[in-house]
Amino acid sequence: MIRGGSLVLVLAVLAAASVIAQDLHPAELAPLTPDSQFPRFTAEELAAAGYPDHKHAYSYPGFEPMVDENGETYGPLSLCRGTMVIPRDGLVTEAGHLRYRGVHLVCNAEFEPFQVMPMVEQLDWARRHVAVLLAHDRAETLTVINPDDLDEYRLLTGYGFHRLYRYDPDAIVCEAAFVLFARGLVSHAAHHLVATWLLDDLAGDADLPVWLTEGLASYLAEDGTHYLNYLAMYRPQGSVIMDPRRATEILAGPPDPDDETDKQQFRMAGYAAFLMAWELVENRGGLEPVRELFARAGQGEDPDAVCRDLYGVDLAALSVELDPTLRPEPVGEAVQPRMVMRPPPGP
C-alpha cells in the first residue's frame, strides 16, 4: 500500500521523468559503442527523442576536436580552422589531392586545401569510428572524389541530390562537400560510405543481401532521424514502410528516370533497410553476431549456414522475420521532425 507521502514522491518522480522524456534530444540518447548493451533504449525514450543522432555535435557551440588513445586530435576542427590548415604528420596537400592517414580526397585542382579539408576530417573520423564498431579495417586507402557542385555530381554519377554518393570500391564519388555541409548531412554521408566500404571488404566474395549491407551502413551512420524528416511529407499518402523485396529492388537497381519518384522510392527503401538493421542489432543480439555473419561469410563459409548458426534461420527467412511492414516503427506514431542540427536545450 502506498501512503500519502510516498504517493506524492512517486508522482513527483513520474512527473520529472515525463519532463525529461519530452525534452529528450536525439544527441542525448546513448551512443553506439563496442560495449553497448542492447537494446539501448526504452520505447518511451525513442518515442520522445526519435532515433539517436550524434553526428551534429561538431557544429554545436563549444565543440572541441576528439582525441585518440595517443593524445592526437581527430575529426572536425583537427586539421583546419577557418582558412588555416593545421600541420600534421602524414597530411599531404597537393593540387587536386589531399591525403591523410587512410583517406585520399580528389578535388578540383583550383581549390585551396582549407576549402575541402573539413571533408577529410569527416572521412577520417568516420573511418576511425566505424572500424572500431565493426572490429575491421582495410589495408587500402579510401579514395573519395569530390565534385565541384551538384551538376558535376549528376554528370559523374547520374544521381540526384537525394543519393549522397555512388559506390565504387576503388573510388567513391560523393556529393559535393559544400552541399553536404549546407544540408547538415556530411557526417551521415561520410559514415555511411565508410561503413559500406568496410562491409564490402569484410564480406569478401560472399553474396549477402543488399538490405543487410545498406541497412547496417545506415544504422551505423545514424540515418534514422533524417528518414523521419524525409518521409513526413509522404505519410498523408499512406504507409512509408516497404517490404524487403521491394526495398531490395530499389536499392539494387538503377535510379528511376523521374527524380521525384526516385527520391521518394529511394528514401522509403533506405528506411526499410534501416528498420531491418535496427531490429537485427537492437533486439537480436547486438553488433557481435552481425559482424560475425559478415566475417565468416567473407572467409568462405556458406552465408545461409552462418545465418542459421547465429540467428536460427537462413537469410531469406531472416528477411521475412525482419520485415518492417509487420511491426510498428520503433519510434511509435509520433514522428515529428527533430531539430538535430541544433544542440540539446541547456539546463
C-alpha angles and dihedrals in degrees: 000000000000112000124212098266093045091048091054090050093049092049091049091051092048091048091050091049089051092053091048092049092049091051096044114131124205090241090057095061117100111282121234112259135160087258097050117136114224134262089033099193143040121238088248092055092051093046089052101042107021118223119340116269120179096158098099102055091102088068095049117102113270097022115157126190118272119252126223129216090274093055093253119137119235142173126033116013093010098103103024139030113186107309094341119099111209112227113240134171108261095019109128122184119189131158105289095357134082119182129186128160105314096345129096117182117194115201145149108309090225093062117105113235093245090059094065103020092096088065090055088052091053094049092047090050092049094047093050094048101040092046089056093048092049094038085227138100134172129241091220127087116255107236118198125181115215113202121209096243145336093286092058090043090056091045092053098041111018087232132131122229093268092069102071099199144358113235123229116153091223100044125005117205108216128192111267109288096230089054093050091049091048091050093048090238103106097104092046092049093047094049093044096051093043091050091050091048093050095043090050089057094042091053093048111182094342117126102231123171118271091230090059097053095038093043094048092047089051091047091052090046091052093232096156100096091052092049088057089056095043094050100040091090092055099048095086087062092058139270117358093196118104128201116245095254095056093040090053092051091055098042093048096041135076121273118277110256090237110074096209093050091046092049093053096042095044093050093046090049091048091051091050091053090046091052091050091051091045091056092044096051103030099042106021108055109303129252099320100075094043090050088050091050091056094042098048093043088049090053091058105269117137106267094218092050091049091047091051090050093051104032105018095245138065122259095267092052091044089055090054092048091051095046103141092208089069098061138041119265111268091239092054125225098309097088101159117158115273119217096224093159088067118071122249113277115270124247 
